[in-house]
Amino acid sequence: MPVKEVKEGIPHTKILDKDGNVDEELEPELSEEKLVQMYKDMVYARILDKKAFKIQRRGDAGTYAPVKGEEACQVGAAHALKENDWFVPSFREAAFALSRGISPVKLFRYFMGDAYGNKVEDTHNLPVSIPIASQTLHATGIAMASNIKEEDEIAITFFGDGATSQGDFHGALNFAGVYNAPVIFFNQNNQYAISTPREKQTASETLAQKAKAYGIKGIQVDGNDVLATYKAVKEAAKRARRGEGPTMIEGLTYRLGVHTTSDNPSRYRTDEEVEEWKKKDPIKRFELYLMDKGLLDEEKKENIQERIEKDIEKHVEKALEMDSPKTEEMFQNVYEEVPNMLKKQLGIAKEREGGGN
């Protein structure tokens, strides 16, 4: 695939620019139906973000981590993989989850503190992992098992730029490289690890180059370009299935909103910086591209948004109608057998529920 070289010899790919102009040499062959569905998935995630923020602010949900600005990384990746491939998320992958077919009701219930929202049943989707970089180890383990069992399944895991400073990240890449595991490490470099800017996170010229130390292929893409992320993940998946090992993809993107609903980004970044990144909005550039291809116009755009808004409202209503989680559910599914320490804590919690001191 033709690319341009950037610092440290890491290839960088961009197919759509901020004005929706496409590099025809790199443009992937996708059906019209597929392109429109990718757009719908991106818009769905953006609108769900707004709704989740509102219900959190009115007290119907706990902390929420918006995906606004990073939709292209996740939707492009989701459409590049097979149903039997493993999805190993952190806490900001709502767009991938929705594209994967995970119910919005489950997403809402998760942020409402209900264990039901993290039940994956008989799927190849793992529950949300909050500890930074811990999910990279899970993905590597799954991929190593896939090799041992000789299954045609790969794993993809997502993490932010801050995760690359964690020991779990380095351990995961080391094992993946040594055991040639079919895993894709997707780094959503959104420029901030909570409030720590990228330049204070590491002295590396790129984050993708960290893969080199572990004998892993590292590439960089414009993370606001859904076609570039689709193509990068598609080719990384092909490499993994051919037995050529893991790939680390650094998607250069930006968190347009807050880190979580408990964050105030105005304390550590400027409005001017945010406005500059808004000009690179992944949804806007994809809209322009689809309009140029005759697959979208203002009327279709409005209709899509209206249908999605109505659909999300139905899911919110269903989520709110469900019974509140029981106290004991907080202590289940942590260990195979509940240890005495947690049994004691459960007893204290139940006593307080009953009005005890």
N, C-alpha and C positions, 0 to 999 in steps of 0.2 A: 504494500500500500504506500503510495507516495506521501511523504511527510516532509516537514521542515525540521531541521535539527535545532535544539535549544541547548541551554547550558548543560555541561557535563555529558554531552552526547545523548541526551534523552529525547526521543522523537516526540513531536507535538503535532496533534491533528486538530484542524478546524474545518468544518464543511459549510456551515451557515454563519455568515457574519451578523452583526447586530441589526442590519437593515434587511435581513432575509435573503441576501444574495447567496447563491449556492455555487460551490466548486463542483462542476459537473464531473470532473475527473474522479472525485472522491465520493460523489453522491451514491448512497446504497440503493439497490433495486428493491423497492418496497411497493406493494400494491396500494392503490388509492384507499381502499378500505382500511388497510393497516395504518397508513399515515393519518387518516381522520381519527381512528381509534386512539392513536398515540396522543393526538391533540386533545381529545375528549378526556383522556386519563390525566393529562397535565392540568386541564381546567378543573376537573373534578377535585384534584388534590388542593388546588388553590382556593376553591370555594369552601371545601371542607375545613381548611385551615381557618378561614374567617369565622365559620360557625363554631368550631371548637374553641376559638379564642373567646367568643361571646358567652358560650355556656360556662366557660371557666370563670369569667369575670362576674357572672351572676351567681356563682357559688354552686353550680351543678356538676362541676368536675374539678379534679386536682390539677397539678402542674401539667402543662402541655408544651411540647417542643415543636414549633411550627416548621414546615418544610418550605415555606415561601422563598422562591429564588433558586431552589435546588431540584425543581421538578424534572428538568432535563436529564440530570444524572440518573435518577431513579427510573423514570419511565422508559428511557432509552435502553437501560440495562434489562428491565423486566421483559421487554418485548424481544430481546435478543436471546433469551434463554428458553429451555424446555420446561414443561410442567413438572418433570421428575427431578429437576435440578434443585439444589438446596438453597434456601434463602435464610441467611443468618444476619438479622438486623441488630442495630443499636437502638436508639430511641427516637430517631428522626427520619424514619423511612416509611411514612404514611403513603407517599406517592407510589412507591414500589409495591407496598402491601395491597393497595387498591387495584393497581394494574394486575396484580397476581390473583385477584378475585377474592381477597379477604374482605369480609363484610364490614361496612362502615359501622354497623351496630357494635361489632366487636371492638373496633378502634375506640369508639366513644365509651363503651363500658370499661375498657382498660383504663382510660384517663379518669373514669369515675371511681376507680379503686376496686373494681370487680375482677376477681380472678378469672371469670368467664372470658374476659377480653383477651386473656393470654393463653387460652386453650387452643391448641393447634390441631387436635384430633388426628386423623390419619392423613396428614399432609406432609410435604417436605418444607414446611415453614417453621422456623424456630420461634420461640417466644422472644419478646423484647428483652434486651440485655442492657441494663443501666450502667454497671461498672465499666469505665472507659477502657476499651481495647480488649476486654475479656472475650468478646464474641469472635475475635480473630482466631483464638485458640480453638474454639468450638468448630469453626469452619474448617480449619486445618485438620482436626481430628476426623471430621466427617469425610473429608476428601481422602485422607489416608485409608479410612475404612472402605471407601469406594474402590480404591486400588486393590486392597486385599481381597475384597469380595468379587472383583472383576466386573463391576457394574458400570453402566454407561451413565453415570451421574456425576455432576460436578457441583461445587459449592461456591456461592458468592457471599461476601460479607462486606458491610459498609462501616466506615469509621471516619471521624473528622481529623483535621490536622493535628489537634492536640493528642490524639491517640498514638501518633507516631513517636511520642516521647515516653510511652509506657513500656515497661518490660514485657508485658503480654504480647504486644505487637511484634517485638523483636524475636521473642521465642516462637511465635507462630510462623513468621517468615523463615526462620532458621529451620524448623522442622519441615515446613512445606518444601523448602529447597532441597534438603537432604533426602527426603522421601519422594520427591517429584510428585507432590500431591496435586490433583486436578482442582485447584482452587483459584478464585479471582478475588484479589484484595482491592476493593474500590474505595479509594480515599477521596471523600468529598471535602476538598480543600476550600472551605468557605471563608477563609482568611482570619478566623478568630476561634480560639479555644476558650469558650465563654467570653472572658474579657481580654484574654492575652492575644495580641496580634501575631500574625504569622512570623514576622521578622524577629520576634522575641521567643518564638517557639523552638527554632532551630537555626543553625548557621548554614545548613545545606542550601545550595542554589535552587534545588527542586526537592520535593518530597519523594518523587518517583525514583530518584537515584538511590534512595535507601535500599531499594530492592537488589541493587548490584552486589552489595556486601554478602547477600545470601544466595547468590547464583540464580537470581530470579529476574525475569524480563520486566523492566519498568518502562512505562510509557506515560505520556501526559496528553490530555485532551482538553478542549474548551468545554468545561462542564455546563455551560449554558446553551450548548448546541446539542439538541436531542439526536440529531443524525450522527454526530461524531461519537457520542457515548454509545449509541446503538452499534455502530460499526466496530468500535474498540472492544466492546464486550463480546460481540459476535465472533470476532477473530480470536479473542482470548479463550473463548469457550471451545473453538475449533482446535486450538493448540492443546488445550487440556485433554480433549477427547482423543487426540492423536498420540497422547502420552508424552507431550513436550513440556509438561509441568505447569507451575503456577505463573500468574501474571499480576503485577501490581499496576493499577491504573490511578493516576492522579487527575481528578477532574477539577479544573480551576473554575470555581463558582463563587457565590456570595450569599450569605444569610441576610436576606433583605429585612427580615423581622427580628424579633427578640430571640435570644438563645432559648429561653423558656418564658412562660408567662410570669415568672418571678424576677425577670431580668429588666434592666434599664440600660439599653445600649448607648444612650446619649451620654453616658458617663465615660465611655471609652472610645467612641468614634464620632466623626463629624457628620452633619447632615449633608455636607457637600460630597463626601465620600459615598454616602448611600445614594445620592442623586445620580452620581456618575455610573454606579452599578445598575441603577434602574434602567439606564439607557441600553443595557445589555440583557434585559429581561428575557429569559428563555421562552416564555409563552408568546411574547410580542413578536420575536423574530420568526418563530414557527408559524404564527398567524400570517405574517407577510409572505412567507414561502408558500403556504397553502393557497393563499389568495392569488399569487402569481401563477400557480398551477391550475387555477379554476376550481379548486376543491372547497373553497370557503369564501363567503362574502359576509357583509355586515348582518344581513338578515339571518343567515345560517348560524353565525356566531351568537347572536342574541337568542335564537331558539335553543341552541346547545346549552347556553348558560341558564336559561329559564328551566329547562328540563332537569338539569343537574341540581339546581337550587330546590326544586320541588322534591326530587328524589332524596336529597340529603335531609330535608325537613321530615320526611317520612321515617327515615332511619333514626333521627334524633328523637322523635316521638316514641318510637319503639324502644329505644335505649332507656328513655326516662320512665317508661311504663314498667320496666322490669323491676323485680324485687331487689331491694338493697342487699348487698353481700352480707353474709353472716360473719360474726367476729371470728369464729373458729377457722374460717377459710384463709385467714392471714397466716395460719400456722401449718396449713396443709401443703403438701407437694414441695416442701423445702428439703426434707429428708425422707428416706424410704420409711423409716420408723421415727416418729416424733420423739426427740430426746427429752429427758426430764426438765432441762432448762426451759424449753418451749412449753412444756406442759404446765410448768409453774407460771409462766407468763400468761398463758391462756386462762388459767384459773384467776389470776389477778384481774385480767380484762373482763372476764365474765362477772366477777364480783362487782366491779365498777358499773357494769351494765345494769346490774340489779339494784343499784343505788348505794352500794357499800362505799367505804372510804378508801 
